[in-house]
Amino acid sequence: MADQLPYKPRAGEIPTNPGVYRFRDAGGRVLYVGKAKNLRQRLSNYFAPLHTLHERTRRMVTTASSVEWTVVPTDVDSLQLEYQWIKEFDPPFNVRYKDDKSYPFLAVTLGDEAPRVMVTRNRRIAGAKYFGPYPKIWAVRDTIDLMIKVFPIRTCSDASYKRAMQTGRPCFPGQIGKCGGPCSHRVTVAEHRAVVDDFIAFMNGGDERFTRELTARMKEAAAAMDYEQAAVYRDKLASIDAVLNKSALVLSDDAEADLFGIAEDELSAAVHHFVIRGGRVRGVHSTTIDKELDISGPELVDQILQRVYGDAAPADVPRRVLVPVLPPDVAELEEWLAAKRGRRVEIAVAQRGQRAELLRNATLNAQQALLRHKTRRTSDYASRTEALADLQEALGMTEAPLRIECFDISHLQGTNVVASMVVFEDGLPRKDQYRSFSIAETTDDTDSMHQVLTRRLAHLDRPEEAEPDAAELATSDEGEVVTGPARRRRFAYPPQLLIVDGGQPQVAAAARALEESGHTEIALCGIAKRLEELWLPGEDYPVILPRTSEALYLVQRLRDEAHRFAITHQRKRRKRDIRTVLSEVPGLGDARIRALLRHFGSVAALREGTIAQIEELPGIGPKLAATVFEHLHRDDGAEGGATAQPEDR
């Protein structure tokens, strides 16, 4: 592979102005759209030597056959043009958005003679005012039922409204008290429009004014001994309270903001969007994103804000946008949003107080959405079958890997080394087949991987029939032990594919273990964490699976499950070992052990402390402190299995 691209522009040809650029393939299809404050500086990054580029960036620039750019006057113009081109061309290497579901909205059809309130998923009703979206459709219907008791506006269909106005007979919802429009013949069109305006003001966050007014009217009616009217106002206040309880107050009463929680990995991201008006969450929205190129957190926020507000109406752009991290072009984005809103817009990071707590909640929802997005495919038989077939083709295997075993190493800065083995059969986890390994002595991760695989592969050479162990003994109805032919234990079943967590060094160590054990018929690959690429033994370049590949999602899940299982086992050992060391100290009970661990964090940090520092803890006198100190140092550091700053790998 040549180290330079044939379509690379000549030196000095690219301008230094702000602008937007497009990479195209040989057929003219736009592959990627990006913006830059300095086109020459930005594009030079793509034309660096190929071996220095991120794997996925290298795939994009080698797939492309040309690059073109458009100079614009300002950075804000480049932001707008980038959004328009991404929307127009839908480039495969830009981030791609998928709504995790279709959310219902509460809409008021302001374009009608008598506006109607309704539940809809259609965002294209001419002249409509939208509220939401809401996570549950019943929540919208409940809100409407409660609100028409306070603001009696039209709910009937257009056909019912037209018929009622022509015949002079109320519409059916109006007859049963479910519609308060002019079709009920209780109000005029002008009076109804005033009620609609009040309803919109309330939904926009003006609930305090209406609560205050209704309370005053209720008290006036009660003072005048008009108890029936006072009861009407009381019921309306109860309806308002019920609506407000469905949307808990999260910020100050006048807060108007959109808050975004984001969870991401190398290939995907999930966004959970809270719409806050009048200090309350008025709507939520969840979106999943496919990433092709390596994109940082700030750049992802930039893309998300462009997507959300690209076609937004001025009323939908809030005063403040709260994000987990500021985008790189925050000033230009603020200017762009301010132009849409007609007033100043602030983009800020939610760092403390109620905002930070709400961001944590949104991030948690985003993490759950990302997990659903990644695991949803595994629940479908067709998707699992496609994943196994794609993996077979990508790795050049002769058969689909129906049994896959994945291995990961975990340690505490080189000590307390353990390994995990997770098993997937037919694309599904078999947790009863998981195994963990303790590694007494090792030099590095590759040596650990070689040891573990050597031990695991040794079980494949056990004879089919062997003396059954206690777990394989059967019992007859009379209580006698029956020793029939031994069944082949599941641990002795050979996998079709071994996956190791790591790149070329780990794969080479695993390949050596396979060769030494004589099981070279088993396929092998490694998955590198950062780039999500598959490494095969003896290959100089990795296998890059498409981002939408079912096989990639399956391999990711295997890797993540192996990592989780290894970390869990390693932490259990760490906790047990630390407590074992301290429990050997005479006179040191559980309460004092817990106090020491809370104060020092680990045995290693405790060993570095002085007798005076140990003595500072309540309940530990000079004699006991000296005993602890002497016990931890008598073997000249032999107990050094932990360090002051634990780090799992």
N, C-alpha and C positions, 0 to 999 in steps of 0.2 A: 504494500500500500504506500503510495506517494505521501510524503509528509506535508505537501502543500496542495491546496485546492486549485484546480485549473481556472475557476472563475473568480479567483481573488482579484479585487480591484487594484489598479496600479497605485504606487505611493503618491500621495497628495491628491488622488482623484476623489476621495470621500471628503465632503465638507465638514467643517467643525461646528456647523449650526445645529440647533435642535431640530428634531425630525422623527419620522417613523420609517422603519425599514421592513421589507418583506423578503423572505427566502422562498423561492419557487423551485419545483422539480422540473424534469425534462418535459413533462406534459403541460407545464404552465400552472399547475395547481399550487396555491399558496400553502406552504408548510408551516410557516411561523411568522408572526407579526410582533414587533417590539418597538418601543419608543426610546429616545435617548436625548439627553441635554446636549451631548456632543457626539454626533454620529460617527466621526472618525475614531474617537476613543472607544466607543462601545463596540463597533464592528470589528476593530482590531482584535478584540478578545476572541471572536469566532474564527479568525484566520491565524491564530497561533499554531505552532506545530501540533499536528493531530495527536501525537502521543501524550501531549500535556492537557488535552481537553477531557472534560467529564465524558464518560462512556456514552451517555444519551445525547449530549451535545454533539459528540463526534458522529453519532448516527444521523442526526438531523443535517449537519453541514455536508456530510458525504452523500446523503440522499438528495440534497438540493443540487441544482445545476446553475443557479443564478441568484443574485441578490440585487434588490433595487431599493431606492429610498426616496422620500419626499421631504423637502425642507419646509418648515413652518415658522411663522414669526416668533412664537412664544412657546414655553414649555406647556402651558395650559392647552394650546392648540394641538400639540403633539399628543397629549393625553386624550383629547376628544377624538382625534383622527384614529388613534390606536383602537379605541373602543368601537368606532364605526367599522373599521376594517375587520376586527375580530368577529363582530356580529355578522358582517357580510360574507366573509370567506370561511368561517368556522375552521381555522387551521388545526390540523391534527396534533401539532406539537405544542400548541398553547394549552393552558389549563382548560378542562372541559367540565361543565357543570351539569349535574343531574339532580333534579328535585327528588328528595327521598320519598315524597308522596305529594298528592295534590291536596292543598289545604283549602278549606271553605272560608269565605269572607262574608261579612255583613255589609250589604250594599244599599245605598239610598239613591234611587233613580231621579236625580235632580233635573234631568232633562225632560221629565214628564210634566204635564199640567198639574197633576196631583202626585208628587213623589211617593214612591212605594218603598218600604223596607223589605228586604228579602235576603235569603241565604243563597249564595252562588259561588261557583268556582271559576266563573268567567270574568276575567279582568278587562274585557274590552267593551263593556256596556257604555254607550255614548253618554257623556254627561254624568255618570254615576260617581258617587262619593263612597270610597271603600274604607272599612275598618277591619282590622285583623292583620294577617290571617289567624285563625284559631286552630288549635291542635285537634279539637273534636267538634264534629258537626252539631252534636247535641248541646254543646256549650253556646253556640250561636243561637240556636232555637230558644234555649232557656233565656238568653239575654233579651231576645225580641219579645218573648212572652211577658217578661217583667217590665220592659221599657214601654210597651204600648199601654200599660196601666198608668204610667206617668205622662207619657207623650203619645196620645192616641193618634197615630198616623196610619196611612193606608197600608194594608197587607194583602189585599185581594189581587187577583190576576188582572191583566189589562182587559181581557174579554169580559170579566165580571164587572169591572169598573165602567166600561163602555155601555154594557147592557143596563146597569143600574142608573146611569145618567140619562139614558134614552127613555127608559120605562117609568122612571120616577119611583121605583121600588128599591129599597136598600139591598146591597149585595148580601149574599148569605153570611160571610164572616162578620159584616156589620150587624146583622140581625142577632148574632150570638155574642156580640161584644168583642170580637177579635179584629175589627177593622174600624178605624176612626177617621177615614177619609171622607171627602165630599160625597162619595157614593153611599155613605151611611145616612146622608141627608140630615146630619146634625150640625155640620159646620159648612162654611163657604170655602171656596178654593183659596181665597186670601187668608182666611183664618187658619186653614190647614197648613198653608205655607209657613205661617209664623210658628206653628207647633213643630214643623219639620226643622226650621232654623234652630229652635231650642234643643231639639233632639241632637242635632249635629254638634252644637256647642257643648252639650253634656258629654258626648262621646269623645270630643276633642280634649276633654280634661276640665270642663267647667262645672264639675259636680258640686263643688263647695257652694257656689252661688245658688244653685237650685235647691240644695238641702237647706240653706239658710232661709230662702224665700218660702219654701213649703212649711218649714217649722214656724215661721212668723204667721203665715195664714192659718195654720192649725190652731195656734194660740189665740188669734183673733176670733176665729169661729167658736172656740170653746168659751171665750169670755162673753161672746154674744149669745151663749147658750144654743148655738146652732150645732148641735152635737153630731148630726148626720154628716154635715159638710166637714166637720173636724175629723170624723172617722175616715172620710174620703182622703183628706190630706195625710192622715196617719198611714193609711194603706199605701199611698204613693211613696211616702218616706221609707216604709218597709221594703218596697220594691227597689228603691234606689240603694238601700243598704245591702240588699241581696246581690245586686249587680256589682257593687263595689267590693263585696266580700269575695266575689269570683275573681277579682283582679286586685290582689293585695298591694297595698302601698309599699313601694320599694325605695323611692327617693323622695325628695322634697316635693311639696304640692305643685310647684311650678316647673318641675323638671320635664324637659322634652329632649329625648335622646334615643338613639339606636345603639344597641350594645351587641357586639359580636364575640362569641366564644368559638375558638378554633382548635381542632385536634387534627394532627397530621402525622403521616409517616412518609417514607421515601416516594411512594407512588400515588397516594390518595390523601384527601383531607375532607373533613366534615365541618360545616359552619352552622352554628345555632344562633339565630338572630332574634333578639328581644326588641320589640317596638314599645317604647315607654312614652306615654303621654299623660300629662297631669300627675307625674310621679308614680303611675301605675303601669303594669305590663298590659298593653292593649292588644298585643298580637305576638305570635311566635312564628318562626319559619326555619326550616332545616334544609340544608343543601349538601350534597356530596360532590366532590371534585376529583377528577382524574388528572394527575400531573405526568407529563412526559419528560420535560427537561428538569434539571436540578434547579429548583427555585427556593429561595430563602423565605423565612417567615415574613419579613417586611414586604418583600415583593408579592407574596401571596395576599397579604392584606390589601396592597395596592390593587391587585386584580379583582379581589372580592368587592371593594368599594366601587370600582368602575362598573362591575356587573350589576350591583344592586341599584345604583343611582343613575345608570346610563340613560334610561328612559323614564325616570321618575318625574312625577308632577311636582311643581314647587311646594305644594302642601305636604308632600311625602318626604321632603328633605328636612331633617330635624335641626334644631339649634346646635346639638352636640352629637358627635359620633365617638363612641367609646370602643377601643380596640385593645388587644393584648400587647401589641407592639406597633410603634409608629412606622408607616410606610416611608420609603426613601424620599419620595417627592411630596412630602406632607403639605408644604406651602402651596404647591400647584394644585393639589387635590382640594385644599380648603378654598382656594380661589375659584376652582371649577364648580364646587358645590354651592358656594355663595352666589355665583352667577345664576345657578338653577333656582335657588331659593329666593333670591332677591334681597337677602340679608346675610350677615356674617355667619359662618359655620366653623365650629371648632372640632378638630380631630385630636383626641387625647387618649392617654393610657389610663385605664382604671387601676389605680395603685393601692388605694386604702379605703376603709370605711364601707358604706353600703354599696358603692360602685364595685369595689373589689370583690365583695361577697357575691354580688349578682353576676360578676364575670366568672367567678369560680363555678357558680351554678350553670351558667351557659356553657362553660368549657366541659363540665361533666356531661351535660346533654350531648355536646358535640362528640365526646369520646365514645359514648354509647352508640351514637349514630354511626360513627366510623366502624365500630366493632360489628354492628348489624350489617353494614355495607360489605365488610370483608367476609363475614361468615354466612351471609344469606345464600351465597352460591353453593356452599357445601351441603345445604339441606336438600338440594335438588339433584335427583339421580342423573338427569341428563347433563347437568353442569359437571358433576363429578366424573362422569364418563368422558366428557370432552376434555377435562383437565388431565386425566390419565393418558388419553390419546395424544394430546398436545405435548405432554412431557416425554412420552415415548419418542415422538418425532423429533423434538428439539435435542434430545440426548442421543439419538441414533440407536435406540434399543430395539431388540427384535420382538419384544412383547411389552404389553402395558405393565407398569409396576404396580401390581395389585397389593403388594406389601412393601411399604416404605419405612425405613428406620432413619431417624435423624438424631445426631449426636451434638452435644454442646458441652463446653468446659466452663466451670465457674470457680473462681478463687478469690481470696482476700489478699490482694497485692502480693501474689505469689505463694501464699500459704493457705492451708485448709482447702486443698484442691479437691473438687468433686466433678463428676460428669453425669450427664443424663442421656437416656435413650428413650425416645418416644416412638410409638408405632402407629401408623395409619394403614388400615386395610380397606380397600375399595374406596379410598378417599375420605374415610371417617376415622377419628381417633379411637384406638383400642387401649383405654387407660389401664385395663387389667394387665396389659403387656408391657407397660412402662417399667424401666429399670434405672437405678441410680448406682454409681460407682464411686468408691473412695480411692484416692490416689495417694499413697504414702510418700513416695519420693518422685520428683520429676524435675526436669531442667527448664522446660517452657511449655507453651500450649501445644506445640507440635509433638513433643515427646509424650505429653498427656494423652493426646488423641491417638497416637500410635499404641500406647499401652492399653487404652480402653478398647479399641477395636480388636487388638490381638486377643484380649480376654473374651470379648463377645464372640469373635469368630471361632474360638476354640470349642464353643458349644455346638457348632454345626457338625463337628466330627464325631459326636457321640453316636453309638449304635442305635438303631431303631428300637431294639428290645433291650432293656436294661432293668436292673433290679429296681422296682418302684420305690419311691421315697414315701414319707409319711403322707404327703399331700395326695399321692396317687393310690393309696390303699382304699379298697372298697369294703363295705361291711354288709354281710347277708342279713336276712330278716331275723335269724337266730343269734345275731351278734358275733358270728365268726368272721375272721378276716379272710377275705378272698384275694388270692394273689394270682390273678390271671395275667395274660400278656400285657406288658407295660405299654401305655400309650405314649406316642411321641410328644414330648413337652413342647409348648408353644415357643419357648425360648430357643428351641433347637430348629425352628422353622427358618429356612433361608429367605432373606428378603430379595426382591428383584432389584431394589435400588437403595443405596446408602447415601445419605446427605449429611455433610458436616458443616457446622457453622464456621465459616472462614473462607479465605481465598486460596491462592496457590500453595503457600506453605502447608496449610492444614490438609489440603487435598493430596499433596505429595506424601505426607505422613500416613494418611489413610490408605493410599495406593500401595505404599510399602507394606503395611499390615496385611492387605489383601493378597499381595504377592507371596509374602512369607507363609501365610496360612494356606495357600493353594486354592483360593476362592476368587480367582480373577474373573469368573463368569458373572459376578455381581457388579452391576453398574454403580458408578460413583460420581458424585459431583459435590461442589461446595457452593454455598451462597454467601456472598460478601454483604455485610450489613448495610453499608452506606449506599452503594450503587445498585443493590438488588440485582446483581449479575451472577450467572452460574459459571463456575470454573470446572473444567474437565481435566483429568490427569494428562500431563504432558502438553497441554495446549497453551499457546502464547496469548491468545485473545479469548475473552469470555463469551458465553452464549447470552445474548440479550433477548429476553422474551418480551413480546408486546405488552404494553401496560394494561390492556384489557384482556390479556390471556388468562383463561381459567387455570392454566398450569402455574402461572406466577402466583396467583392467589393461594393455590394449594401449597406451594413451596414456602411462601411467606408464613402461612399458618403453621406448618411443620416447624419452621425455624423458631417462631415466636413461642410455640408450645414447648419446644425443647429448652429454650432459654428460661421460660417460666418455671419449668420443672427442676432445672438445675439450680436456679436461684433459691427456690423453696427448700430444696435439700441442703444447700450450702448454709442457708441461714439457720436451719434447725441444728445443724452440726455446730455452727459457731456459738449459738446460744448454749448448747449443751456443754461444749468445751470450756467456755468462759466460766460457767457456773461450777464445772468440775474442778477447775484450778482453784477457785476461791473456797469451795466447800472443804478443801483439804486443810485450810488454815484453822488451827484449834481456837475455839471460842468465837468463831465467826458464823452466825446463824443466817437464815434466809433474809431477815429484815435488814441486817447490816450489809449483806451481799448486794441487795437491791439498792441500798443507799450509795454504796461505793460505785456501782455501775452507772447509776444516774449522775453521779458527780464527775466521774472520770471518763465515762463512755466506753472504756474497754480495759482489758487486762494490761495491754501494752502501755496505755496512757497511765494506768495506775502504777506500773513498774517504774515509769519515769518520774513519778512523784516522790517527794521526800517524806520522811517520817512525820515532820511537822505538818505537811499538807494533809496527810492521811488522818492525823490526829484532830484536824479541824472539824471533821464530821461529828455530829452529835452521837453519843453512845460509844465512841471509840476513844479509849484512853491511851496514854503513852505506851503502856506495856503491850496492848493489843496492836497498836499501830506499828511498833517495832517488830512484833511477830509477823504481821502481814508483810512488812518490808523484807524481812529476812527470808520468809518463805518464797517470795517471788524472785529473790536474787540468789538463792542458795545453789541453784543448778546452772548459774552463770548464763542465764538467758535461754535455757532449754525449753521454757514454756512460751516462747515467743511466737505463738500461733496466731496472734491478732495484732493489728496495728491501730494507731490512734484514730485514723480516718478510714473506716471501712469503705471498700469500693468493690462492687460486684462487677464481674465481667462475664 
